[in-house]
Amino acid sequence: MNLKCVVIDDEQHAIEVLTDHIAEMPGLTIFKTFTSPVQALTEISVDDEIDLLFMDIDMPGINGIELAKNIREKSKYLIFTTAHPDYALQAFDVQSDQYLLKPISFAKFALGIDRILKKEANNAKASLKEVEQVSALYIKGDHKYAFSNIAIDEILYIKALQNYIQIITKSETHTTYLTLKEIEKALENHAFIRVNKSNIVAKSAIKKVDGNIIRLVNNEMIQIGEGYKEAFFAYVQSSLLKSNRSQ
């Protein structure tokens, strides 16, 4: 678990206190900090996939409550850090997860954030259990109500074809309107590896590796792309059976 944190506070000293606490807390990492709430408003994006947003309330230009109304949806958790206890009710209205009063000691910080970390750990366990139960994928066919059910352990490899992909299994080939990135995301918790810009291969389907060429169990050959060699051969090395005997 490595949760991305953003800190917004108009006082640099307050940012430094929080970044130090975040650095001491396992499972957290600093992504960005802002001393300007206006800059935070314009620069923070949903694509940043922020996990924890630490925000002061009493700031010039836009206060933390108003700012939260505009960027709350861009972070999984919102933690207000303020010297003013009287904003607590307003903080609840913008779905704040924690309300930490300054000065924020590491003990106070750790106790508050530990609840979030435990919640994330429980969510991760539940997600993993759900993933383990997924053994097949439904893909759309050639009309609105046509679908194919593909067993994941039957897939040999997947190939990109402009706006479509082909899913090649042990017995047949399916074509569907998806991107390679989308299918890669769906299979990220299964034993597949991207080997070039156009192909994802089931690790169990690899029969032989000869230089930059992969031979699959169906005897098809796929070339390893330059940008994918390092990750592919790192995987091979991690699975390589080695002898401890001296040569």
C-alpha positions in Angstrom: 0.0 0.0 0.0 1.4 3.4 -1.1 -1.1 6.2 -0.7 -0.5 9.4 -2.6 -0.8 12.6 -0.4 -1.3 16.2 -1.3 -0.9 19.0 1.3 -2.5 22.5 0.9 -1.6 25.1 3.4 -0.7 28.8 3.0 2.1 28.4 5.7 5.2 26.6 4.5 6.1 25.6 8.1 2.8 23.8 8.4 3.5 22.0 5.1 6.9 20.9 6.4 5.4 19.5 9.6 2.9 17.4 7.6 5.4 16.2 5.0 7.7 15.1 7.8 4.9 13.2 9.5 3.9 11.6 6.1 7.5 10.6 5.5 7.5 8.8 8.9 4.3 7.0 8.3 4.6 3.7 6.4 2.2 3.4 3.4 2.1 7.2 2.7 4.0 9.2 0.1 4.0 12.9 -0.8 2.8 13.7 -4.3 2.4 17.5 -4.3 2.2 20.4 -1.9 0.6 23.9 -2.5 0.9 27.1 -0.5 -1.7 28.7 -2.8 -5.3 27.3 -2.7 -6.0 28.9 -6.1 -3.0 27.0 -7.6 -4.3 23.8 -6.0 -7.8 24.4 -7.5 -6.4 24.8 -11.0 -3.7 22.1 -11.0 -5.3 19.2 -9.1 -6.9 16.7 -11.4 -9.0 13.6 -11.1 -6.2 11.9 -13.2 -3.8 12.5 -10.3 -5.6 9.7 -8.4 -4.9 11.3 -5.0 -5.6 9.2 -1.9 -5.2 11.7 0.9 -5.8 15.4 0.7 -4.5 17.4 3.7 -6.0 20.9 3.7 -5.9 24.0 5.9 -9.1 25.9 6.3 -8.2 29.5 7.1 -6.4 30.5 3.9 -6.4 33.7 1.8 -8.4 33.9 -1.5 -10.3 30.6 -1.0 -10.8 29.0 2.3 -10.5 25.3 2.8 -14.2 24.7 3.0 -14.9 26.4 -0.3 -11.9 24.7 -1.9 -13.1 21.3 -0.7 -16.5 21.8 -2.4 -14.6 22.1 -5.7 -12.0 19.4 -5.4 -13.3 16.9 -2.9 -14.2 14.4 -5.6 -10.6 14.4 -6.8 -9.3 12.7 -3.6 -10.4 9.5 -1.9 -9.9 11.0 1.6 -10.0 14.6 2.9 -8.3 15.6 6.1 -8.6 19.1 7.4 -5.7 20.5 9.4 -6.6 23.7 11.2 -6.1 25.7 14.3 -9.8 26.5 14.5 -12.2 23.9 16.1 -15.3 25.9 15.1 -15.2 24.7 11.5 -15.9 21.1 12.4 -19.6 21.1 11.4 -18.8 22.7 8.0 -16.1 20.1 7.5 -18.6 17.3 8.0 -20.8 18.9 5.3 -18.0 18.5 2.7 -17.4 14.9 3.7 -14.2 15.3 5.6 -12.7 12.1 6.9 -10.5 13.6 9.6 -10.3 16.9 11.4 -6.8 17.4 13.0 -6.3 20.5 15.2 -3.0 22.3 15.0 -0.4 22.0 16.4 -0.3 18.4 15.0 2.1 16.2 16.8 3.2 12.9 15.1 1.2 10.9 17.7 -2.0 12.9 16.9 -1.3 12.5 13.1 -0.5 8.8 13.3 -3.6 7.9 15.4 -5.9 9.8 13.0 -4.4 8.4 9.8 -4.1 4.9 11.2 -7.9 4.6 10.9 -7.7 5.4 7.2 -4.9 3.0 6.6 -6.8 0.1 8.3 -9.8 0.9 6.2 -7.7 0.8 3.0 -6.1 -2.5 4.1 -9.6 -4.0 4.6 -10.7 -2.7 1.3 -7.6 -4.2 -0.4 -8.3 -7.6 1.2 -11.9 -7.5 0.0 -10.8 -6.5 -3.5 -8.2 -9.2 -3.7 -10.8 -11.8 -2.6 -13.2 -10.5 -5.3 -10.4 -10.7 -7.9 -9.5 -14.2 -6.9 -13.1 -15.2 -7.6 -13.0 -13.7 -11.2 -12.0 -16.5 -13.5 -13.7 -15.3 -16.7 -14.5 -12.2 -18.7 -17.5 -11.2 -20.7 -16.8 -9.2 -23.9 -19.2 -7.6 -26.3 -19.9 -9.3 -29.6 -21.0 -7.9 -33.0 -24.4 -6.5 -31.9 -25.9 -4.9 -28.8 -27.0 -8.1 -27.0 -24.2 -10.4 -28.1 -21.6 -11.4 -25.5 -18.9 -14.0 -25.2 -17.7 -15.5 -21.9 -13.9 -16.2 -22.0 -12.2 -18.2 -19.3 -9.1 -16.3 -18.3 -6.9 -19.4 -18.0 -7.8 -20.3 -21.6 -6.3 -17.0 -23.0 -2.9 -17.4 -24.8 -2.3 -13.8 -25.9 -4.1 -10.6 -26.8 -3.3 -8.5 -29.9 -4.2 -4.9 -30.7 -5.9 -4.1 -34.0 -6.3 -0.3 -34.3 -9.7 0.3 -32.5 -10.2 -3.4 -31.6 -8.3 -6.2 -29.9 -8.2 -9.9 -30.7 -8.2 -12.4 -27.7 -6.6 -15.6 -28.8 -7.5 -18.6 -26.6 -6.5 -22.3 -26.8 -9.5 -23.0 -29.0 -10.7 -19.8 -30.7 -10.2 -16.1 -31.4 -12.5 -13.3 -30.3 -12.5 -9.7 -31.6 -14.0 -6.9 -29.5 -14.1 -3.1 -29.4 -11.6 -2.5 -26.6 -8.1 -1.0 -26.3 -5.1 -3.0 -25.2 -4.8 -0.7 -22.2 -8.4 -1.5 -21.1 -7.9 -5.3 -21.3 -4.5 -4.9 -19.6 -6.2 -3.1 -16.7 -8.8 -5.9 -16.4 -6.1 -8.6 -16.2 -3.6 -6.7 -14.0 -4.1 -9.2 -11.1 -3.7 -12.2 -13.3 -0.6 -13.8 -14.8 -0.2 -11.7 -18.0 2.7 -9.6 -19.3 2.9 -6.9 -21.9 5.7 -7.8 -24.3 5.4 -5.0 -27.0 3.1 -2.2 -28.0 0.6 -4.6 -29.5 0.7 -7.8 -27.5 -0.1 -9.0 -24.0 0.9 -12.6 -23.3 -0.3 -15.2 -20.7 2.8 -16.2 -18.8 1.6 -19.8 -18.8 1.5 -19.7 -22.6 5.2 -19.0 -23.0 6.9 -22.2 -24.2 10.4 -20.8 -25.1 12.3 -17.6 -25.1 15.1 -17.2 -27.7 16.7 -13.8 -27.7 14.0 -11.3 -28.5 11.5 -14.0 -29.7 8.9 -15.7 -27.6 7.5 -19.0 -28.8 4.0 -19.8 -27.4 2.5 -23.2 -26.7 0.6 -22.9 -30.0 3.9 -22.3 -31.7 3.1 -18.7 -32.6 6.1 -16.4 -32.3 6.0 -12.8 -30.9 8.9 -10.4 -30.7 9.7 -8.6 -27.5 9.7 -4.8 -28.0 12.7 -2.7 -27.0 10.7 -0.8 -24.3 9.5 -4.0 -22.7 12.7 -6.0 -22.6 13.8 -5.0 -19.1 10.5 -5.8 -17.4 10.1 -9.1 -19.4 13.6 -10.4 -18.6 13.2 -9.3 -15.0 10.2 -11.6 -14.8 12.1 -14.4 -16.5 15.0 -14.0 -14.0 12.6 -14.0 -11.0 11.2 -17.4 -12.2 14.5 -18.9 -13.4 15.5 -22.2 -11.7 19.1 -21.8 -10.6 21.7 -24.2 -9.1 23.7 -23.2 -6.0 26.6 -25.5 -7.0 29.8 -23.8 -8.0 30.6 -24.0 -11.7 
